[in-house]
Amino acid sequence: MTESAGTITARGAIAREPGRPATIEEFTIDPPGPGEALVRLLASGVCHTDLSAKNGVFGTDAFPFLLGHEGSGVVERVGAGVTNIAPGDHVILAWRAPCGACRFCLAGRPHLCAASLNAEKRMRTLDGVTLTPILGIGTFCTHTLVHAKQCVPYDAALPPEQMSLIGCGVMTGVGAALYTAGVRPGSSVAVLGCGGVGDSVIMGAKLAGATTIIAVDLDPRKLEWAIGFGATHTVNARDGDPVVRIKELTGGFGVDYSFEAVGRPETTSQAIFCRDLAGVCVIIGVGGPQSKLENLPLGAFFDLGGSLRVSWYGDCLPTRDFPLLAEWYRQGRLDLDGVVTRIIALEEAEEGFHAMERGETLRSVIRLPESAG
């Protein structure tokens, strides 16, 4: 990091055009304003959401993007009025930070906050274009500017690579099981899509006491990994209708809880119809705006009953749940080591996306040098 007249120069992976490779560039950051924090990144997970944003799946108006939203780092500076963190704190970054004042926060449901706190957009390319940090964070970089409430401290003795994953994928999956679905002890679960988020659902279901956990995927390697995270059965969707196989594994009834962690219409339909009577279906995978469910027989909802829920960040409260997951990792109850498939450099971010597309990783994690700048 270098400074000039108070402005900070950092380096990061920037996506300037939809579908084009990200480039590693220098960019500038204004000093933190009131309620904000400058964070030096230590590690960042490579999440599929970043790939979708880079490819324009969610629209093209916000380019250029500063990629990354799953990060851990060290607070370097704070703006006026910041009391929850201090320079030197090791923090996990949350892409949602409840405002405390919107209609949901005032109703006691801060996980649904409609006005999540973010820093002002004051990071710019060297040619003067304002950057959009992915999900209000931007973590494929040496430094980023966030709202101080997006920073959740963790014990500096814990590894930053594993802690970074709590910031999105792991929290989303574990929270979907514990909070969105409310998995009960002794219940049955099916997880469709066994990437980093799906395997985190499996870990969450195991923590909740589910006794039948069925992992569904097309990739034998991912199914093997899923067993390591707690799946009791696996179904390769290439071998036939997974709904039929899930019902065979549950006495012909279907599961109590199903989770869709792919974001595709066909897997969403399968997740809906593999449930038992009054079963809960949780949608986690993010489909593009053109993704639609066609010819869905509405009568089937009356036949099955139950509920269809969308999990938004695992319905978590970061200040409560990030420390909880970090402690479960410390105790050996949450296998974050297994989720970290590969550690790469910032310059290898694009290859991290390609490895994800090839199905070679659950998570590549970018490790930033201690002397980044």
C-alpha positions as CSV (number, residue, x, y, z in Angstrom):
1,M,0.0,0.0,0.0
2,T,1.2,3.5,-0.8
3,E,-0.2,6.9,0.0
4,S,-0.5,10.2,-1.7
5,A,-2.2,13.2,0.0
6,G,-4.2,10.8,2.1
7,T,-5.3,8.6,-0.8
8,I,-4.3,4.9,-0.6
9,T,-3.1,3.0,-3.6
10,A,-3.9,-0.8,-3.4
11,R,-3.9,-3.7,-5.9
12,G,-6.8,-6.0,-6.8
13,A,-8.6,-8.1,-9.4
14,I,-10.8,-5.9,-11.4
15,A,-13.5,-7.0,-13.9
16,R,-13.9,-4.2,-16.4
17,E,-16.1,-6.0,-19.0
18,P,-18.7,-8.8,-18.8
19,G,-17.2,-12.2,-19.7
20,R,-13.6,-10.9,-19.9
21,P,-10.8,-12.1,-17.7
22,A,-10.2,-10.0,-14.6
23,T,-7.0,-7.9,-14.5
24,I,-4.7,-7.2,-11.6
25,E,-4.5,-3.5,-11.3
26,E,-3.6,-0.7,-8.9
27,F,-6.6,1.3,-7.7
28,T,-7.1,4.2,-5.2
29,I,-9.0,4.3,-1.9
30,D,-10.0,7.4,-0.1
31,P,-9.3,7.4,3.7
32,P,-12.1,5.8,5.8
33,G,-14.9,8.2,6.6
34,P,-17.2,8.2,9.6
35,G,-18.3,4.7,10.5
36,E,-15.9,3.1,8.0
37,A,-12.7,0.9,8.1
38,L,-9.7,0.3,5.9
39,V,-8.9,-3.4,6.0
40,R,-5.7,-5.1,4.7
41,L,-6.8,-8.5,3.3
42,L,-5.1,-11.7,4.4
43,A,-7.3,-14.2,2.5
44,S,-10.2,-14.4,0.2
45,G,-12.3,-17.3,-1.0
46,V,-13.1,-17.6,-4.7
47,C,-16.9,-18.0,-4.8
48,H,-19.2,-18.7,-7.7
49,T,-21.1,-15.5,-7.1
50,D,-18.0,-13.6,-8.2
51,L,-17.8,-15.6,-11.4
52,S,-21.4,-14.9,-12.1
53,A,-21.0,-11.1,-11.5
54,K,-17.8,-11.1,-13.7
55,N,-19.8,-12.8,-16.5
56,G,-22.6,-10.3,-16.3
57,V,-25.2,-12.7,-15.0
58,F,-26.6,-10.1,-12.6
59,G,-26.5,-7.3,-15.1
60,T,-23.8,-5.0,-16.6
61,D,-24.6,-1.6,-15.2
62,A,-22.3,-1.8,-12.2
63,F,-19.0,-2.6,-14.0
64,P,-16.1,-2.3,-13.3
65,F,-16.2,-4.6,-10.3
66,L,-13.6,-5.1,-7.6
67,L,-14.1,-8.8,-7.3
68,G,-14.4,-10.9,-4.1
69,H,-16.7,-10.9,-1.1
70,E,-15.5,-13.7,1.1
71,G,-12.5,-12.3,3.1
72,S,-10.6,-12.0,6.3
73,G,-8.0,-9.3,7.1
74,V,-6.6,-6.9,9.6
75,V,-8.1,-3.5,10.4
76,E,-5.5,-0.8,9.5
77,R,-7.6,2.4,10.1
78,V,-11.0,3.4,11.2
79,G,-13.1,6.5,10.6
80,A,-14.7,8.8,13.1
81,G,-17.2,7.2,15.5
82,V,-16.1,3.6,15.1
83,T,-16.2,1.7,18.4
84,N,-16.7,-2.0,17.5
85,I,-13.3,-2.5,16.1
86,A,-9.8,-1.0,16.3
87,P,-6.6,-1.0,14.2
88,G,-4.9,-4.4,14.5
89,D,-8.0,-6.4,14.9
90,H,-8.3,-9.5,12.8
91,V,-11.8,-9.5,11.2
92,I,-14.0,-11.6,8.9
93,L,-15.9,-9.4,6.5
94,A,-19.7,-9.7,6.3
95,W,-21.6,-8.6,3.1
96,R,-24.6,-7.8,5.2
97,A,-24.5,-5.6,8.3
98,P,-27.9,-4.7,9.8
99,C,-28.7,-1.0,9.9
100,G,-30.8,-1.3,13.1
101,A,-33.4,1.2,11.8
102,C,-35.3,-0.3,8.9
103,R,-38.7,-2.0,9.2
104,F,-37.1,-5.5,9.6
105,C,-34.5,-4.5,12.1
106,L,-37.2,-2.6,14.2
107,A,-39.4,-5.7,14.1
108,G,-36.6,-7.8,15.6
109,R,-35.5,-9.5,12.3
110,P,-32.1,-7.9,11.6
111,H,-31.1,-10.8,9.3
112,L,-33.6,-9.5,6.8
113,C,-32.3,-5.9,7.0
114,A,-33.5,-3.9,4.0
115,A,-30.7,-1.2,4.3
116,S,-27.6,-3.2,4.9
117,L,-24.6,-0.9,5.9
118,N,-21.9,-0.4,3.3
119,A,-19.0,2.0,2.8
120,E,-19.5,4.8,0.3
121,K,-18.1,4.0,-3.1
122,R,-14.8,5.7,-2.9
123,M,-12.5,3.2,-4.5
124,R,-11.4,4.1,-8.1
125,T,-9.3,2.7,-11.0
126,L,-6.2,4.7,-11.8
127,D,-8.1,6.2,-14.8
128,G,-10.7,7.6,-12.4
129,V,-13.6,5.1,-12.8
130,T,-15.5,4.3,-9.6
131,L,-15.3,0.7,-8.7
132,T,-18.3,-1.4,-7.5
133,P,-17.0,-3.8,-4.8
134,I,-18.8,-7.2,-5.1
135,L,-21.6,-7.3,-2.4
136,G,-20.3,-4.1,-0.9
137,I,-16.9,-5.6,0.1
138,G,-14.4,-6.4,-2.6
139,T,-11.8,-8.9,-1.3
140,F,-9.6,-9.9,-4.2
141,C,-7.2,-7.1,-3.3
142,T,-4.6,-6.0,-0.9
143,H,-6.9,-3.4,0.8
144,T,-10.6,-2.6,0.8
145,L,-12.9,0.0,2.3
146,V,-15.9,-1.3,4.2
147,H,-18.4,-0.2,6.8
148,A,-17.0,-0.9,10.3
149,K,-20.1,-2.9,11.1
150,Q,-19.2,-5.3,8.3
151,C,-16.1,-6.3,10.3
152,V,-16.5,-9.1,12.8
153,P,-13.4,-9.8,15.0
154,Y,-11.9,-13.3,15.3
155,D,-9.0,-14.7,17.2
156,A,-5.8,-13.9,15.3
157,A,-4.5,-17.4,16.2
158,L,-7.0,-19.0,13.8
159,P,-5.9,-19.3,10.1
160,P,-7.2,-16.5,7.9
161,E,-7.8,-18.8,4.9
162,Q,-10.4,-20.8,6.8
163,M,-11.8,-17.8,8.5
164,S,-12.4,-16.0,5.2
165,L,-14.8,-18.8,4.2
166,I,-17.1,-18.1,7.1
167,G,-17.7,-14.7,5.5
168,C,-20.0,-16.2,2.9
169,G,-20.1,-19.8,1.6
170,V,-19.8,-21.7,4.9
171,M,-22.1,-19.3,6.7
172,T,-24.7,-19.5,4.0
173,G,-24.7,-23.3,4.0
174,V,-24.6,-23.9,7.8
175,G,-27.1,-21.1,8.3
176,A,-29.5,-22.6,5.7
177,A,-29.6,-25.8,7.7
178,L,-29.7,-24.3,11.2
179,Y,-31.8,-21.2,10.7
180,T,-33.7,-21.2,7.4
181,A,-34.8,-24.8,7.5
182,G,-34.4,-25.4,11.2
183,V,-33.2,-29.0,10.7
184,R,-34.3,-31.2,13.7
185,P,-32.4,-34.1,15.3
186,G,-33.2,-37.4,13.8
187,S,-34.5,-35.9,10.5
188,S,-33.6,-36.6,6.9
189,V,-32.0,-34.2,4.5
190,A,-31.1,-34.1,0.8
191,V,-28.6,-31.6,-0.6
192,L,-28.6,-31.0,-4.3
193,G,-25.3,-29.5,-5.4
194,C,-22.2,-30.4,-3.3
195,G,-19.8,-27.5,-3.9
196,G,-18.6,-25.4,-1.0
197,V,-22.1,-24.2,0.0
198,G,-23.7,-27.6,-0.4
199,D,-21.0,-29.3,1.7
200,S,-21.5,-26.5,4.3
201,V,-25.3,-27.4,4.4
202,I,-24.2,-31.0,5.0
203,M,-22.0,-29.9,7.9
204,G,-24.9,-27.8,9.3
205,A,-27.3,-30.7,9.0
206,K,-24.9,-32.9,10.9
207,L,-24.4,-30.3,13.6
208,A,-28.2,-30.1,13.9
209,G,-28.5,-33.9,14.4
210,A,-29.9,-35.1,11.1
211,T,-29.4,-38.8,10.8
212,T,-30.0,-39.3,7.1
213,I,-28.0,-36.8,4.9
214,I,-28.2,-37.5,1.1
215,A,-25.7,-35.8,-1.1
216,V,-26.7,-35.3,-4.8
217,D,-24.3,-34.2,-7.5
218,L,-23.1,-35.2,-11.0
219,D,-19.5,-35.3,-10.1
220,P,-18.2,-38.5,-8.3
221,R,-15.3,-36.6,-6.8
222,K,-17.7,-34.1,-5.1
223,L,-19.9,-36.9,-3.8
224,E,-16.8,-38.5,-2.3
225,W,-15.9,-35.1,-0.7
226,A,-19.5,-34.9,0.6
227,I,-19.1,-38.1,2.6
228,G,-16.1,-36.6,4.3
229,F,-18.3,-33.7,5.5
230,G,-21.1,-36.0,6.9
231,A,-23.2,-37.3,4.1
232,T,-24.6,-40.7,4.9
233,H,-25.7,-41.5,1.3
234,T,-24.8,-40.2,-2.2
235,V,-26.8,-40.0,-5.4
236,N,-25.2,-39.4,-8.8
237,A,-27.8,-37.6,-10.8
238,R,-26.3,-39.0,-14.0
239,D,-27.5,-42.5,-13.0
240,G,-31.2,-41.7,-13.2
241,D,-33.9,-39.5,-11.6
242,P,-32.5,-38.3,-8.2
243,V,-36.0,-37.8,-6.8
244,V,-36.7,-41.5,-7.3
245,R,-33.4,-42.5,-5.7
246,I,-33.9,-40.1,-2.7
247,K,-37.4,-41.6,-2.1
248,E,-35.9,-45.1,-2.2
249,L,-33.4,-44.1,0.4
250,T,-36.2,-42.8,2.7
251,G,-38.7,-45.7,2.7
252,G,-40.5,-44.3,-0.3
253,F,-41.5,-41.1,1.5
254,G,-38.9,-38.4,0.7
255,V,-36.9,-36.2,3.0
256,D,-37.9,-33.9,5.7
257,Y,-35.6,-31.1,4.4
258,S,-34.2,-30.5,0.9
259,F,-31.7,-27.9,-0.2
260,E,-31.0,-26.6,-3.7
261,A,-27.4,-25.3,-3.9
262,V,-27.0,-25.0,-7.7
263,G,-29.3,-22.3,-8.9
264,R,-30.8,-24.2,-11.9
265,P,-34.5,-24.8,-12.7
266,E,-34.1,-28.6,-12.9
267,T,-32.4,-29.0,-9.6
268,T,-34.9,-26.6,-8.0
269,S,-37.8,-28.8,-9.2
270,Q,-36.0,-31.9,-7.9
271,A,-35.6,-30.3,-4.5
272,I,-39.3,-29.4,-4.4
273,F,-40.5,-32.9,-5.2
274,C,-38.0,-35.1,-3.3
275,R,-39.7,-34.0,0.0
276,D,-41.9,-36.0,2.3
277,L,-45.3,-34.7,3.3
278,A,-45.0,-31.3,5.0
279,G,-41.3,-31.2,4.1
280,V,-39.3,-28.0,3.9
281,C,-37.5,-27.1,0.6
282,V,-34.8,-24.4,0.9
283,I,-33.5,-22.6,-2.2
284,I,-29.9,-21.4,-1.8
285,G,-28.5,-21.4,-5.4
286,V,-28.8,-18.0,-7.2
287,G,-30.2,-18.3,-10.6
288,G,-29.8,-15.6,-13.3
289,P,-32.7,-13.3,-14.2
290,Q,-33.6,-15.5,-17.2
291,S,-33.7,-18.7,-15.2
292,K,-37.4,-19.9,-14.8
293,L,-39.3,-22.8,-13.6
294,E,-41.6,-24.0,-16.4
295,N,-44.6,-26.2,-16.1
296,L,-44.5,-26.5,-12.4
297,P,-47.7,-28.3,-11.3
298,L,-49.1,-26.1,-8.5
299,G,-51.4,-28.9,-7.3
300,A,-48.3,-30.8,-6.1
301,F,-47.8,-28.2,-3.4
302,F,-51.2,-29.1,-1.9
303,D,-50.4,-32.8,-2.2
304,L,-47.1,-32.4,-0.3
305,G,-47.8,-29.4,1.9
306,G,-44.8,-28.0,3.8
307,S,-43.0,-24.9,2.7
308,L,-40.6,-23.4,0.2
309,R,-38.1,-21.0,1.6
310,V,-35.3,-18.9,0.1
311,S,-32.1,-18.7,2.3
312,W,-30.5,-15.3,2.2
313,Y,-27.0,-15.5,3.6
314,G,-28.2,-18.5,5.7
315,D,-30.5,-16.1,7.6
316,C,-27.5,-15.4,9.8
317,L,-26.6,-12.6,12.1
318,P,-22.8,-12.1,11.5
319,T,-21.9,-10.7,14.9
320,R,-23.6,-13.7,16.5
321,D,-22.7,-16.4,14.0
322,F,-19.2,-15.8,12.7
323,P,-17.7,-16.2,16.2
324,L,-19.8,-19.3,16.7
325,L,-18.6,-20.9,13.5
326,A,-15.0,-19.9,14.3
327,E,-15.3,-21.6,17.7
328,W,-16.8,-24.8,16.1
329,Y,-13.8,-24.8,13.8
330,R,-11.4,-24.5,16.8
331,Q,-13.2,-27.4,18.5
332,G,-13.0,-29.6,15.4
333,R,-16.8,-29.7,14.8
334,L,-16.7,-27.7,11.6
335,D,-14.3,-29.0,8.9
336,L,-13.1,-25.8,7.2
337,D,-9.8,-27.4,6.4
338,G,-11.6,-29.7,4.1
339,V,-13.3,-26.9,2.2
340,V,-10.0,-25.2,1.4
341,T,-9.0,-27.2,-1.7
342,R,-6.3,-24.9,-3.0
343,I,-4.4,-21.8,-1.9
344,I,-3.4,-19.4,-4.7
345,A,-1.9,-16.0,-5.2
346,L,-3.9,-12.9,-6.2
347,E,-2.4,-13.1,-9.7
348,E,-4.0,-16.6,-10.0
349,A,-7.6,-15.4,-9.3
350,E,-8.7,-16.1,-12.9
351,E,-7.3,-19.6,-12.7
352,G,-9.2,-20.0,-9.5
353,F,-12.4,-19.4,-11.5
354,H,-11.4,-21.9,-14.1
355,A,-10.6,-24.6,-11.5
356,M,-14.1,-24.0,-10.1
357,E,-15.7,-24.4,-13.5
358,R,-13.7,-27.7,-14.0
359,G,-15.0,-29.0,-10.7
360,E,-11.5,-29.3,-9.3
361,T,-12.1,-27.3,-6.1
362,L,-14.6,-26.7,-3.4
363,R,-12.8,-23.4,-2.6
364,S,-9.7,-21.9,-4.0
365,V,-8.5,-19.3,-1.4
366,I,-6.4,-16.3,-2.3
367,R,-3.6,-15.7,0.2
368,L,-2.5,-12.1,0.3
369,P,1.1,-11.4,1.4
370,E,1.7,-9.9,4.8
371,S,3.4,-7.0,3.2
372,A,0.8,-6.4,0.6
373,G,0.8,-3.1,-1.2
